[in-house]
Amino acid sequence: MEVLAVPMSKDEELIKKILVTWVARNGYSDVKANIEGYETPSGLSNKDSDDKLVPDITAVKRGGRWYIEVVRKDADAEKTVSKWKLLSILGKNKGGGLILIAPAGSFAFAERLTKKHDIMVQIIKF
C-alpha cells in the first residue's frame, strides 16, 4: 500500500512551524498532524486503489473539522488535485473546509490549480 502523505524532513519542519505559529494563534483545537510527536490524522482509503490519503494537519474550530495542507509544487499534480477536492468536500460536510498553506513561491501554483479545478479552499501565504 502506498501512503501519499508521509512528510519528508523539510516538510516536517514546515508543518511544525505552521502548528506552532499559524494553527496555535488561530484558535484551533483537537489538532492532529502527520509528523512525529503528534497524533496522526485518520487516513482516507480509496477503494479503487491501495493509496491512502493522510492530511498534513486536521483541527477543529467552532465545531467544524478543518483540513490543512502544505502546498508542494513538486508533487504529482493529478494526485494533489484529487486530494484537495476530497479534503475540501469532507471539510465542508463537517462544518469546516480546506486550508492550503502556501510557502514562498507556491501561492500562484495553488491558486491556479484550485481555480482550474473549482476547489473550494482558503489559501494562506506562509
C-alpha positions as CSV (number, residue, x, y, z in Angstrom):
1,M,0.0,0.0,0.0
2,E,1.4,3.4,-1.0
3,V,1.0,6.2,1.6
4,L,0.8,9.5,-0.2
5,A,1.2,12.0,2.6
6,V,4.2,11.0,4.6
7,P,6.1,14.2,5.1
8,M,9.7,14.5,4.3
9,S,12.1,16.1,6.8
10,K,11.9,19.6,5.3
11,D,8.1,19.2,5.3
12,E,8.2,18.2,8.9
13,E,10.0,21.3,9.9
14,L,7.5,23.5,7.9
15,I,4.5,21.6,9.4
16,K,5.9,22.1,13.0
17,K,6.4,25.8,12.2
18,I,2.8,26.1,10.9
19,L,1.5,24.3,14.1
20,V,3.4,26.5,16.5
21,T,2.6,29.8,14.7
22,W,-0.5,29.8,12.5
23,V,-2.6,26.9,14.0
24,A,-1.9,27.8,17.6
25,R,-2.7,31.5,17.1
26,N,-5.9,30.9,15.2
27,G,-7.9,29.1,17.9
28,Y,-7.9,25.5,16.6
29,S,-8.3,22.6,19.0
30,D,-8.1,18.8,18.6
31,V,-5.1,19.2,16.4
32,K,-3.6,16.2,14.7
33,A,-0.6,16.3,12.4
34,N,1.2,13.8,10.1
35,I,4.5,14.3,11.9
36,E,6.3,12.7,14.8
37,G,5.2,13.9,18.2
38,Y,1.5,14.4,17.2
39,E,-1.4,12.1,16.8
40,T,-1.7,11.1,13.1
41,P,-4.9,12.2,11.3
42,S,-7.2,9.5,10.1
43,G,-6.2,8.2,6.7
44,L,-8.7,8.1,3.9
45,S,-8.6,5.0,1.7
46,N,-9.5,4.8,-2.0
47,K,-11.5,1.7,-2.7
48,D,-10.3,1.8,-6.4
49,S,-6.6,1.7,-5.4
50,D,-4.3,0.9,-2.5
51,D,-3.5,4.6,-2.0
52,K,-4.1,6.1,1.4
53,L,-4.5,9.8,1.8
54,V,-3.4,11.3,5.1
55,P,-3.9,15.1,5.6
56,D,-0.9,17.1,6.8
57,I,-2.9,18.6,9.7
58,T,-6.5,18.3,10.9
59,A,-8.1,20.6,13.6
60,V,-11.4,21.7,14.9
61,K,-12.6,25.3,15.1
62,R,-16.1,26.4,16.1
63,G,-17.3,22.8,15.8
64,G,-16.1,22.3,12.2
65,R,-13.3,20.0,11.0
66,W,-10.6,21.7,9.1
67,Y,-8.1,20.0,6.8
68,I,-4.8,22.0,6.5
69,E,-2.4,21.0,3.7
70,V,1.1,22.3,2.8
71,V,1.3,23.2,-0.9
72,R,4.0,21.2,-2.6
73,K,4.9,22.2,-6.1
74,D,7.0,19.1,-6.7
75,A,4.1,16.7,-6.0
76,D,2.1,14.9,-8.7
77,A,-0.5,17.5,-9.8
78,E,-3.2,14.9,-10.5
79,K,-2.9,13.3,-7.1
80,T,-2.7,16.7,-5.4
81,V,-5.9,17.9,-7.1
82,S,-7.7,14.7,-6.1
83,K,-6.6,15.0,-2.5
84,W,-7.5,18.7,-2.3
85,K,-11.0,18.0,-3.8
86,L,-11.7,15.2,-1.4
87,L,-10.5,17.2,1.7
88,S,-12.4,20.2,0.6
89,I,-15.7,18.3,0.3
90,L,-15.1,16.4,3.6
91,G,-14.3,19.6,5.4
92,K,-17.4,21.3,4.1
93,N,-19.5,18.4,5.1
94,K,-18.1,18.5,8.6
95,G,-18.7,22.3,9.0
96,G,-15.2,23.3,8.2
97,G,-13.2,23.2,5.0
98,L,-9.7,23.0,3.4
99,I,-6.9,25.5,4.1
100,L,-3.8,25.4,1.9
101,I,-0.7,26.8,3.4
102,A,1.5,28.1,0.6
103,P,5.2,28.6,1.3
104,A,7.1,31.2,-0.6
105,G,6.8,30.7,-4.3
106,S,3.8,28.3,-4.3
107,F,0.8,30.6,-3.8
108,A,0.2,31.2,-7.6
109,F,0.6,27.4,-8.2
110,A,-2.1,26.6,-5.6
111,E,-4.4,29.4,-6.8
112,R,-4.1,28.3,-10.4
113,L,-4.9,24.6,-9.6
114,T,-7.8,25.4,-7.3
115,K,-9.4,27.8,-9.8
116,K,-8.9,25.4,-12.7
117,H,-10.5,22.5,-10.8
118,D,-13.1,24.6,-8.9
119,I,-11.9,23.6,-5.5
120,M,-13.4,25.5,-2.5
121,V,-10.4,26.4,-0.4
122,Q,-8.7,29.2,1.6
123,I,-5.0,29.8,0.6
124,I,-2.8,31.3,3.2
125,K,0.7,32.7,2.3
126,F,3.3,31.4,4.7
